[in-house]
Amino acid sequence: MRAATVVAIGVMFCAMGVFALIAPAALARPFGIRLQTPQSRSEIRAVYGGFGIAVAAMLWWAAAGSTDRHAGIVIAVGIALAGMACGRLVSRLLDTATPFYPIWFYFCVEAVGAGLLIAIA
């Protein structure tokens, strides 16, 4: 079950990464972000695309590896997801309320993913 959870979360990161590489404007659109320059598309491709695929690869490596490697990678990704969720909470404290999708939907995905990874590390 532990390996399946790590692999599944890796699949989500990989899907996000591939989507960001292929269609960065479509990935950013639900957040009201318009990518009008090559620099802005490059940023989405790098941070959401390249980083997402790298995280997926690390999670898959962790799922296939020793317990030492597994724990370090899984905890690191879990804490990163928790940090993303916390950033959304800070934004809610500093900004006005937002609809459930996309902000709170992704908050739930990040919080659940963080909890699962930290619990199984």
N, C-alpha and C positions, 0 to 999 in steps of 0.2 A: 504493500500500500504506500509506503514511504516513497519508493522509487516512482511509482505511478503518479503520485502527486507532484513530485519534482519535474517529471517529464511533461505532465499536463501544463504546469505553469510555464515551462520552457516553450511549449507549443504556442501559448498565448503571446509570449515575448517575441517569438519568431514571426508569428502572423502579423503582429504590430510592426515589426521591423521591416518585413518584406513590403507591407502596405505603404509604409513611410518612404521606402526607397522608390517604389513605383509611382505613387500618387501622393506626394507630400501635401499638396493643397487640399485634397480630399480628407486626409487625416486631420488637418488643422481646422477645417471648416466648421465642425460642430461646436468648436470653442469660440467662434467668431473671429478667428484669425485669418487674415487674407495674406497669402504669400505672393507678393507682386514682384519680387526681385529674385535673381539667381542666388543671392546671399541668403535670403530667408528660406528658400527651398533647400539650399545646402545645409542650413542649420537643422531643419526638421529631418532631413535624410541622415545627418550625422548623429544627432542626439536620439531620435526615435528609431531610426533605421539601423545604423551601424551598431549603436549601443544595445538596442533591443536584440539584435541577432547575436551579439557577443554574449549577452546575459543568457540567452537561450542555450548557446553552445556550452557555457560554463555549467548551467544547470544540468544539461544532458551528461556532461563529463562527470559531474558530481553523482548523478544517478547510477553511473556505471562504475564508480570508483570506490576507493577505500573509505572507511568511516571517517578518517581524519580529513581527507579532502572534502568529503560529503558535508561534514558539519561546517567547515569554514565557509564554503561557497553558499550553502543554504542559509546560514545565519546572515551572511553579508547581503544576499539578495532580499531576504526577509526584512532586514533593517532598512534597506533602501526603499522597499515598498512602504514600510511604515512611515518613513520620512516623507514620501510623496503624499500619503494620506494626511499626515500632520500639516503639510503645506496647504492642503485644501482647507483644513480646519482654520488655520491662521488667516487664510484668505476670507473665509466666512466671517471671522471676527472683524476684519478690517474693511470688508466690502459689503455691498448689499446682498440680499438673498438671491440665490440662483435656482433655476428649475432643477428637478431631479436629474434629467439627462442634459448634458453629459457629465457635469461635475460630480454629483452625488452618486451616480452610477459607477463612475471610475473610483470614487472614494471607497465604495463598498468592495469593488474588485481588489483594490490595493490593500485595504484593511484585512479582508478575508485571506488574500494571498500571503500577506505578512504573517498573520496568525498561524496559518497552516505551516508555512516554512519554518518559522521559529519553533513551533511545537514539535516538528518532526526532526529537527536538526540533531 
